[in-house]
């Protein structure tokens, strides 16, 4: 499956953000708060500050300030300046996490498997006939 980063970067990057956070949690690796010092050169993880997947793994704190900036189906190149990362990575990861919590992991797993199966050897995108589409 391919993705069109110019039009729909969220399909690739948002799914990756969600999958990474889920895999880290599933593997039992603790996710700790980290900060970079000396101009970002030296990373340091604060082992006494554990982060949760629900908020930190899916980047909720980055998403909140720009939550209503753009619809998910907006082509990536048309995002409001400064919201590319928020919509592409964070919004997608958060709504996938929300689906997982509401539907359960086995159901979401079937949905994702169906999605990837349907788009094998193709480039997915949001439906253009949707009344919410900006295309």
C-alpha positions in Angstrom: 0.0 0.0 0.0 1.3 3.4 -0.8 0.3 6.8 0.5 0.2 10.2 -1.1 2.2 12.4 1.3 1.4 15.6 -0.6 -2.4 15.1 -0.4 -3.0 12.8 2.6 0.1 12.5 4.8 -2.1 11.6 7.8 -2.8 8.2 6.3 0.9 7.3 6.6 2.2 9.3 9.4 -0.8 9.2 11.7 -1.1 5.5 11.4 2.6 5.2 12.2 2.2 7.4 15.3 -0.7 5.3 16.6 1.1 2.0 15.8 4.3 3.1 17.4 2.6 4.2 20.7 0.5 0.9 20.7 3.6 -1.3 20.1 5.6 0.4 22.8 2.7 -0.1 25.3 2.0 -3.7 24.1 5.7 -4.6 24.5 5.7 -3.3 28.0 8.3 -0.7 27.5 7.8 2.2 29.8 7.4 5.6 28.1 9.2 8.3 30.1 9.2 12.0 29.8 12.3 13.2 27.9 13.8 16.6 27.4 16.7 17.8 25.3 19.4 20.1 26.6 22.2 22.2 25.1 20.3 23.2 22.0 18.7 19.7 21.6 22.0 18.0 21.5 21.8 16.0 24.8 18.6 14.0 25.5 17.7 13.0 29.0 14.8 10.7 30.1 13.2 11.4 33.5 12.6 7.9 34.7 10.4 9.0 37.5 7.9 10.6 35.1 6.0 7.9 33.3 3.8 8.9 30.3 0.6 7.3 29.2 -0.3 6.2 25.7 -3.8 7.7 26.0 -2.4 11.2 26.1 1.3 11.4 25.7 1.9 8.5 23.2 -0.7 10.0 20.9 0.5 13.5 21.5 -2.7 15.0 22.9 -0.9 18.0 24.4 0.3 19.1 21.0 -3.1 18.5 19.4 -5.3 20.5 21.7 -4.2 24.1 20.7 -5.0 23.4 17.0 -7.8 20.9 17.4 -10.3 22.7 15.2 -7.8 24.1 12.6 -8.4 21.7 9.7 -10.6 18.8 8.8 -8.9 15.4 8.4 -9.8 15.3 4.7 -8.1 18.6 3.9 -5.2 18.0 1.5 -1.9 18.2 3.4 -0.7 21.1 1.3 -3.8 23.1 2.3 -3.4 22.8 6.0 -3.4 26.1 8.0 0.2 27.2 8.5 1.7 25.5 11.5 -0.9 22.7 11.8 0.7 20.1 9.5 2.2 18.1 12.3 -0.8 18.5 14.6 -3.3 17.1 12.0 -1.0 14.6 10.3 0.5 12.9 13.3 -1.5 13.7 16.4 -5.2 14.0 15.2 -5.0 10.7 13.4 -3.3 8.8 16.3 -5.9 10.2 18.7 -8.9 9.2 16.7 -7.5 5.7 16.0 -6.9 5.4 19.8 -10.5 6.6 20.4 -11.8 4.0 18.0 -9.7 1.3 19.7 -11.2 2.2 23.1 -14.8 2.3 21.9 -14.7 -0.7 19.6 -12.0 -2.8 21.3 -8.7 -3.9 19.8 -10.0 -7.0 18.0 -12.6 -5.0 16.1 -10.2 -2.2 15.2 -7.7 -4.8 14.1 -10.2 -6.3 11.7 -11.1 -2.8 10.4 -7.4 -2.0 9.8 -6.8 -5.4 8.2 -9.7 -4.7 5.8 -8.5 -1.2 5.1 -5.0 -2.5 4.2 -6.4 -5.4 2.2 -8.7 -3.1 0.1 -5.9 -0.7 -0.6 -3.2 -3.2 -1.5 -1.3 -2.0 -4.6 -3.2 1.3 -4.5 -3.1 4.7 -2.9 -5.8 5.4 -0.3 -7.5 8.7 0.4 -10.6 10.1 1.9 -13.8 9.8 -0.2 -14.1 12.8 -2.5 -17.9 12.5 -2.6 -18.2 13.3 1.1 -20.1 16.5 2.0 -17.2 17.3 4.3 -14.5 16.9 1.7 -12.6 20.0 0.8 -11.5 18.7 -2.6 
